[in-house]
Amino acid sequence: MAPKVNNTGPQESEYSSAKRLALRHQVLTADIALIDSQLGQLASRQNPALMVASGVGPYVAAHLLATAGDNPDPISTKTQFAALCGVAPIPASSGKHQRFQLSRGGDRQANAALQRILLLRKRHKEPRTMAYIARRTAEGLSDRDIVCCLKRHVANEIFALLTQKHTDPLPSGPRLRQRRQTLGIVLTDAAKQLNVPYQRSRRLEIGQRADTDLETTFSACLDDKSRQSNLTPKAP
């Protein structure tokens, strides 16, 4: 009996390897989306106001909440919270020259979370951020100094969200975002369901642009999803 010939050549091996990598990428992408959804739900229940702040997503909110939870004593003031996040300026004066240098201490994960918030606000041209950058640039500050100042302002804002009790109702857009995340729906999927561009639904959620028609449709869609979720039988 003739021996079996192996017909697997370089092209077939390359194809099978690429297929395995693609399947693994799909599985990992689905895992990341699931974890982000779970983080969003947990963070929304813990601090809904934090989750609807501009530039704050599930990953960033989780890091900031963990920082606040792991360090309950050193954050009684916004100055202490800034020092904890490594954004408090350190005096470095010499003689008659008054100057400060950037802190290299603190929780680096929290510092990276503040940096991510700032980058997202700059990327999406958040009005307050862009106005501050324009004003301080006109005053002659360097880009690095402006970033340091902005991170301190972001830290003060996050500290207020972490420590204050918010009794005022959230705006309509952020409320929709909170409901969507509680239901575990990714914004990309919601935009496809609504048949609108991703950026349009995102601008509504962060309160950047009023959109009454989309708000009504979005709310109705979330109502349907909520009813379907309640009707789905739970495993014993």
PASEZA-325065 format. One record per residue (C-alpha): x, y, z; residue in one letter. Coordinates in Angstrom, 1 decimal, padded with zeros to 4 digits, always signed. Each point is the difference from the previous one (the first is absolute). Example, Ala and Ser with C-alpha at 12.3 -4.5 7.8 and 13.67 -1.06 7.14 Angstrom:
REM residues 2
<lumnu x="+012.3" y="-004.5" z="+007.8" res="A"/>
<lumnu x="+001.4" y="+003.4" z="-000.7" res="S"/>
***
This chain:
REM residues 236
<lumnu x="+000.0" y="+000.0" z="+000.0" res="M"/>
<lumnu x="+001.4" y="+003.4" z="-001.0" res="A"/>
<lumnu x="+000.7" y="+002.4" z="+002.8" res="P"/>
<lumnu x="-002.4" y="+002.9" z="+000.4" res="K"/>
<lumnu x="+001.3" y="+003.2" z="-001.6" res="V"/>
<lumnu x="-000.3" y="+003.2" z="+002.0" res="N"/>
<lumnu x="-001.4" y="+002.7" z="-002.4" res="N"/>
<lumnu x="+000.3" y="+002.8" z="+002.5" res="T"/>
<lumnu x="+002.2" y="+002.6" z="-001.5" res="G"/>
<lumnu x="+001.2" y="+003.5" z="+001.1" res="P"/>
<lumnu x="-003.2" y="+001.7" z="-001.3" res="Q"/>
<lumnu x="-002.3" y="-002.4" z="+001.8" res="E"/>
<lumnu x="+002.0" y="+000.4" z="+003.2" res="S"/>
<lumnu x="-000.1" y="+003.7" z="-000.3" res="E"/>
<lumnu x="-003.7" y="+000.0" z="-000.6" res="Y"/>
<lumnu x="-000.8" y="-002.3" z="+003.0" res="S"/>
<lumnu x="+002.2" y="+002.1" z="+002.3" res="S"/>
<lumnu x="-001.7" y="+003.3" z="-001.1" res="A"/>
<lumnu x="-003.4" y="-001.7" z="+000.5" res="K"/>
<lumnu x="+000.9" y="-001.0" z="+003.6" res="R"/>
<lumnu x="+001.3" y="+003.5" z="+000.7" res="L"/>
<lumnu x="-003.2" y="+001.5" z="-001.3" res="A"/>
<lumnu x="-002.2" y="-002.3" z="+002.1" res="L"/>
<lumnu x="+002.1" y="+000.8" z="+003.1" res="R"/>
<lumnu x="-000.3" y="+003.7" z="-000.7" res="H"/>
<lumnu x="-003.8" y="-000.3" z="-000.2" res="Q"/>
<lumnu x="-000.2" y="-001.9" z="+003.3" res="V"/>
<lumnu x="+002.3" y="+002.5" z="+001.8" res="L"/>
<lumnu x="-001.9" y="+003.0" z="-001.5" res="T"/>
<lumnu x="-003.3" y="-001.5" z="+001.3" res="A"/>
<lumnu x="+001.6" y="-000.6" z="+003.4" res="D"/>
<lumnu x="+001.2" y="+003.6" z="+000.2" res="I"/>
<lumnu x="-003.5" y="+001.3" z="-001.0" res="A"/>
<lumnu x="-001.6" y="-002.2" z="+002.7" res="L"/>
<lumnu x="+002.5" y="+001.2" z="+002.7" res="I"/>
<lumnu x="-000.5" y="+003.7" z="-001.0" res="D"/>
<lumnu x="-003.8" y="-000.5" z="+000.2" res="S"/>
<lumnu x="+000.3" y="-001.6" z="+003.5" res="Q"/>
<lumnu x="+002.4" y="+002.8" z="+001.2" res="L"/>
<lumnu x="-002.5" y="+002.6" z="-001.4" res="G"/>
<lumnu x="-002.9" y="-001.6" z="+001.9" res="Q"/>
<lumnu x="+002.0" y="-000.2" z="+003.3" res="L"/>
<lumnu x="+001.3" y="+003.6" z="-000.3" res="A"/>
<lumnu x="-003.5" y="+001.3" z="-000.9" res="S"/>
<lumnu x="-001.5" y="-001.5" z="+003.1" res="R"/>
<lumnu x="+002.9" y="+001.3" z="+002.2" res="Q"/>
<lumnu x="+000.2" y="+003.5" z="-001.4" res="N"/>
<lumnu x="-002.4" y="+000.9" z="-002.9" res="P"/>
<lumnu x="+001.2" y="+003.6" z="-000.2" res="A"/>
<lumnu x="+003.6" y="-001.1" z="-000.5" res="L"/>
<lumnu x="-000.9" y="-002.3" z="-002.9" res="M"/>
<lumnu x="-001.7" y="+002.8" z="-001.9" res="V"/>
<lumnu x="+002.9" y="+002.5" z="+000.4" res="A"/>
<lumnu x="+001.6" y="+001.0" z="-003.3" res="S"/>
<lumnu x="+002.9" y="-002.3" z="-000.9" res="G"/>
<lumnu x="-000.8" y="-002.6" z="+002.7" res="V"/>
<lumnu x="-000.7" y="-003.6" z="-001.2" res="G"/>
<lumnu x="-000.3" y="-003.3" z="+001.9" res="P"/>
<lumnu x="+003.8" y="-000.6" z="+000.1" res="Y"/>
<lumnu x="+000.8" y="+003.5" z="+001.3" res="V"/>
<lumnu x="-002.8" y="+000.0" z="+002.5" res="A"/>
<lumnu x="+001.0" y="-003.3" z="+001.4" res="A"/>
<lumnu x="+003.6" y="+001.2" z="+000.6" res="H"/>
<lumnu x="-001.2" y="+003.2" z="+001.7" res="L"/>
<lumnu x="-002.5" y="-001.8" z="+002.2" res="L"/>
<lumnu x="+002.6" y="-002.5" z="+000.9" res="A"/>
<lumnu x="+002.4" y="+002.8" z="+000.9" res="T"/>
<lumnu x="-002.6" y="+001.7" z="+002.2" res="A"/>
<lumnu x="-001.0" y="-003.3" z="+001.6" res="G"/>
<lumnu x="+003.5" y="-001.2" z="+000.8" res="D"/>
<lumnu x="+001.0" y="+003.4" z="+001.5" res="N"/>
<lumnu x="-002.9" y="+001.3" z="+002.0" res="P"/>
<lumnu x="+002.0" y="+002.0" z="+002.5" res="D"/>
<lumnu x="+002.4" y="+002.1" z="-002.2" res="P"/>
<lumnu x="-002.7" y="+001.5" z="-002.2" res="I"/>
<lumnu x="-002.0" y="+002.2" z="+002.4" res="S"/>
<lumnu x="+000.9" y="+003.1" z="-002.1" res="T"/>
<lumnu x="+000.5" y="+000.6" z="-003.7" res="K"/>
<lumnu x="+003.7" y="+000.9" z="+000.7" res="T"/>
<lumnu x="+000.6" y="-003.4" z="+001.5" res="Q"/>
<lumnu x="-001.8" y="-001.7" z="-002.8" res="F"/>
<lumnu x="+002.2" y="+001.9" z="-002.5" res="A"/>
<lumnu x="+003.1" y="-001.1" z="+001.9" res="A"/>
<lumnu x="-001.3" y="-003.6" z="+000.0" res="L"/>
<lumnu x="-000.4" y="+000.1" z="-003.8" res="C"/>
<lumnu x="+003.4" y="+001.6" z="-000.5" res="G"/>
<lumnu x="-001.3" y="+003.3" z="-001.4" res="V"/>
<lumnu x="+000.8" y="+002.3" z="+002.9" res="A"/>
<lumnu x="+002.8" y="+002.4" z="-000.8" res="P"/>
<lumnu x="+003.1" y="-000.3" z="+002.2" res="I"/>
<lumnu x="+001.8" y="+003.3" z="+001.0" res="P"/>
<lumnu x="+003.5" y="+000.2" z="-001.6" res="A"/>
<lumnu x="+000.8" y="+003.6" z="+000.7" res="S"/>
<lumnu x="+003.6" y="+001.3" z="+000.0" res="S"/>
<lumnu x="+000.9" y="+003.3" z="+001.5" res="G"/>
<lumnu x="-002.3" y="+002.7" z="-001.3" res="K"/>
<lumnu x="-001.4" y="-002.3" z="-002.8" res="H"/>
<lumnu x="-003.3" y="-001.5" z="+000.8" res="Q"/>
<lumnu x="-000.7" y="-003.2" z="-002.0" res="R"/>
<lumnu x="-001.6" y="-003.4" z="+000.3" res="F"/>
<lumnu x="+000.8" y="-003.4" z="-001.5" res="Q"/>
<lumnu x="-002.2" y="-002.9" z="-001.0" res="L"/>
<lumnu x="-000.6" y="-002.6" z="+002.6" res="S"/>
<lumnu x="+001.2" y="-003.5" z="-000.9" res="R"/>
<lumnu x="-001.6" y="-001.8" z="+003.0" res="G"/>
<lumnu x="-003.5" y="-001.0" z="+000.8" res="G"/>
<lumnu x="-002.1" y="-002.7" z="-001.6" res="D"/>
<lumnu x="+001.2" y="-000.4" z="-003.5" res="R"/>
<lumnu x="-003.2" y="-001.8" z="-001.1" res="Q"/>
<lumnu x="-002.1" y="+002.8" z="+001.2" res="A"/>
<lumnu x="+002.3" y="+002.5" z="-001.7" res="N"/>
<lumnu x="-000.3" y="-001.9" z="-003.3" res="A"/>
<lumnu x="-003.8" y="+000.0" z="+000.4" res="A"/>
<lumnu x="+000.1" y="+003.8" z="+000.3" res="L"/>
<lumnu x="+002.2" y="+000.2" z="-003.0" res="Q"/>
<lumnu x="-002.4" y="-002.1" z="-002.0" res="R"/>
<lumnu x="-002.9" y="+002.3" z="+001.0" res="I"/>
<lumnu x="+002.0" y="+003.0" z="-001.2" res="L"/>
<lumnu x="+001.0" y="-001.6" z="-003.3" res="L"/>
<lumnu x="-003.6" y="-000.9" z="-000.8" res="L"/>
<lumnu x="-001.3" y="+003.5" z="+000.8" res="R"/>
<lumnu x="+002.7" y="+001.5" z="-002.2" res="K"/>
<lumnu x="-000.7" y="-002.6" z="-002.8" res="R"/>
<lumnu x="-003.8" y="+000.8" z="+000.0" res="H"/>
<lumnu x="+000.6" y="+003.7" z="+000.5" res="K"/>
<lumnu x="-001.9" y="+000.3" z="+003.3" res="E"/>
<lumnu x="-001.0" y="+003.7" z="+000.2" res="P"/>
<lumnu x="+001.4" y="+000.7" z="+003.5" res="R"/>
<lumnu x="+003.3" y="-001.7" z="-000.7" res="T"/>
<lumnu x="+000.5" y="+001.8" z="-003.3" res="M"/>
<lumnu x="-000.9" y="+003.4" z="+001.4" res="A"/>
<lumnu x="+002.6" y="-000.6" z="+002.9" res="Y"/>
<lumnu x="+002.7" y="-001.1" z="-002.4" res="I"/>
<lumnu x="-000.6" y="+003.1" z="-002.2" res="A"/>
<lumnu x="+000.1" y="+002.4" z="+003.0" res="R"/>
<lumnu x="+003.1" y="-001.5" z="+001.5" res="R"/>
<lumnu x="+001.8" y="-000.1" z="-003.3" res="T"/>
<lumnu x="-000.7" y="+003.7" z="-000.5" res="A"/>
<lumnu x="+001.5" y="+000.6" z="+003.4" res="E"/>
<lumnu x="+003.3" y="-001.7" z="-001.2" res="G"/>
<lumnu x="-000.2" y="-003.3" z="+001.8" res="L"/>
<lumnu x="+001.7" y="-003.0" z="-001.7" res="S"/>
<lumnu x="-002.0" y="-003.0" z="-001.0" res="D"/>
<lumnu x="+001.5" y="-002.1" z="+002.8" res="R"/>
<lumnu x="-000.9" y="+002.6" z="+002.6" res="D"/>
<lumnu x="-003.5" y="+000.2" z="-001.4" res="I"/>
<lumnu x="-000.4" y="-003.8" z="+000.2" res="V"/>
<lumnu x="+001.2" y="+000.0" z="+003.6" res="C"/>
<lumnu x="-002.5" y="+002.7" z="+001.0" res="C"/>
<lumnu x="-002.8" y="-001.8" z="-001.8" res="L"/>
<lumnu x="+000.7" y="-003.2" z="+001.7" res="K"/>
<lumnu x="-000.3" y="+001.8" z="+003.4" res="R"/>
<lumnu x="-003.4" y="+001.4" z="-001.1" res="H"/>
<lumnu x="-001.1" y="-003.4" z="-001.0" res="V"/>
<lumnu x="+001.1" y="-001.5" z="+003.3" res="A"/>
<lumnu x="-002.0" y="+002.7" z="+001.9" res="N"/>
<lumnu x="-003.1" y="-000.9" z="-002.1" res="E"/>
<lumnu x="+000.4" y="-003.7" z="+000.6" res="I"/>
<lumnu x="+000.5" y="+000.6" z="+003.7" res="F"/>
<lumnu x="-003.3" y="+001.8" z="+000.1" res="A"/>
<lumnu x="-001.7" y="-002.8" z="-001.8" res="L"/>
<lumnu x="+001.5" y="-002.6" z="+002.3" res="L"/>
<lumnu x="-000.9" y="+001.7" z="+003.3" res="T"/>
<lumnu x="-003.1" y="+002.1" z="-000.6" res="Q"/>
<lumnu x="-003.5" y="-001.3" z="+000.1" res="K"/>
<lumnu x="-001.9" y="+000.9" z="-003.1" res="H"/>
<lumnu x="-003.7" y="+000.5" z="+000.6" res="T"/>
<lumnu x="-000.6" y="+002.0" z="-003.2" res="D"/>
<lumnu x="-001.3" y="-002.2" z="-002.9" res="P"/>
<lumnu x="+002.4" y="-000.7" z="-002.8" res="L"/>
<lumnu x="-000.6" y="+001.6" z="-003.4" res="P"/>
<lumnu x="-001.9" y="-002.0" z="-002.6" res="S"/>
<lumnu x="+003.1" y="-001.1" z="-002.0" res="G"/>
<lumnu x="+002.0" y="-001.2" z="+003.0" res="P"/>
<lumnu x="-003.1" y="-001.8" z="+001.3" res="R"/>
<lumnu x="-000.3" y="-001.9" z="-003.3" res="L"/>
<lumnu x="+003.7" y="-000.9" z="+000.3" res="R"/>
<lumnu x="-000.5" y="-001.3" z="+003.5" res="Q"/>
<lumnu x="-003.1" y="-002.1" z="-001.0" res="R"/>
<lumnu x="+001.9" y="-001.4" z="-003.0" res="R"/>
<lumnu x="+003.0" y="-001.1" z="+002.1" res="Q"/>
<lumnu x="-002.3" y="-001.5" z="+002.6" res="T"/>
<lumnu x="-001.6" y="-002.2" z="-002.7" res="L"/>
<lumnu x="+003.5" y="-001.0" z="-001.2" res="G"/>
<lumnu x="-000.4" y="+001.5" z="-003.4" res="I"/>
<lumnu x="+003.1" y="+001.2" z="-001.9" res="V"/>
<lumnu x="-000.4" y="+003.5" z="-001.5" res="L"/>
<lumnu x="+001.1" y="-001.3" z="-003.5" res="T"/>
<lumnu x="-002.8" y="-002.6" z="+000.1" res="D"/>
<lumnu x="-002.5" y="+002.6" z="+001.2" res="A"/>
<lumnu x="+000.9" y="+002.3" z="-002.9" res="A"/>
<lumnu x="-000.5" y="-002.8" z="-002.5" res="K"/>
<lumnu x="-003.4" y="-000.9" z="+001.5" res="Q"/>
<lumnu x="-001.0" y="+003.7" z="-000.2" res="L"/>
<lumnu x="+001.4" y="+000.2" z="-003.5" res="N"/>
<lumnu x="+002.0" y="+003.2" z="+000.8" res="V"/>
<lumnu x="+003.7" y="+000.8" z="-000.1" res="P"/>
<lumnu x="+002.0" y="-000.9" z="+003.1" res="Y"/>
<lumnu x="+001.1" y="+003.6" z="+000.6" res="Q"/>
<lumnu x="-003.6" y="+001.3" z="-000.1" res="R"/>
<lumnu x="-001.1" y="-002.4" z="+002.8" res="S"/>
<lumnu x="+003.2" y="+000.7" z="+001.9" res="R"/>
<lumnu x="-000.5" y="+003.8" z="-000.1" res="R"/>
<lumnu x="-003.5" y="-000.5" z="+001.3" res="L"/>
<lumnu x="+001.2" y="-002.2" z="+002.9" res="E"/>
<lumnu x="+002.8" y="+002.4" z="+001.2" res="I"/>
<lumnu x="-002.3" y="+003.0" z="-000.2" res="G"/>
<lumnu x="+002.0" y="+001.6" z="-002.8" res="Q"/>
<lumnu x="-003.0" y="+000.5" z="-002.3" res="R"/>
<lumnu x="-003.8" y="+000.0" z="+000.5" res="A"/>
<lumnu x="-001.8" y="-002.4" z="-002.3" res="D"/>
<lumnu x="-003.7" y="-000.3" z="+001.0" res="T"/>
<lumnu x="-001.0" y="-002.5" z="-002.7" res="D"/>
<lumnu x="+003.0" y="-002.3" z="+000.7" res="L"/>
<lumnu x="-000.7" y="+000.3" z="+003.8" res="E"/>
<lumnu x="-003.5" y="-001.2" z="-000.4" res="T"/>
<lumnu x="+000.9" y="-002.9" z="-002.3" res="T"/>
<lumnu x="+002.9" y="-001.0" z="+002.2" res="F"/>
<lumnu x="-002.1" y="+000.0" z="+003.1" res="S"/>
<lumnu x="-002.7" y="-002.1" z="-001.6" res="A"/>
<lumnu x="+002.6" y="-002.5" z="-001.2" res="C"/>
<lumnu x="+001.4" y="-000.3" z="+003.5" res="L"/>
<lumnu x="-003.5" y="-000.5" z="+001.4" res="D"/>
<lumnu x="-000.4" y="-002.9" z="-002.5" res="D"/>
<lumnu x="+003.3" y="-001.5" z="+001.0" res="K"/>
<lumnu x="-000.9" y="+000.3" z="+003.7" res="S"/>
<lumnu x="-003.3" y="-001.7" z="-000.5" res="R"/>
<lumnu x="+001.6" y="-002.8" z="-002.0" res="Q"/>
<lumnu x="+002.6" y="-000.5" z="+002.8" res="S"/>
<lumnu x="-002.7" y="-000.2" z="+002.6" res="N"/>
<lumnu x="-001.9" y="-002.6" z="-002.0" res="L"/>
<lumnu x="+003.0" y="-002.2" z="-000.6" res="T"/>
<lumnu x="-000.2" y="-003.0" z="+002.4" res="P"/>
<lumnu x="+003.0" y="-000.2" z="+002.3" res="K"/>
<lumnu x="+001.9" y="-003.2" z="+000.4" res="A"/>
<lumnu x="-000.7" y="-001.8" z="+003.3" res="P"/>
***
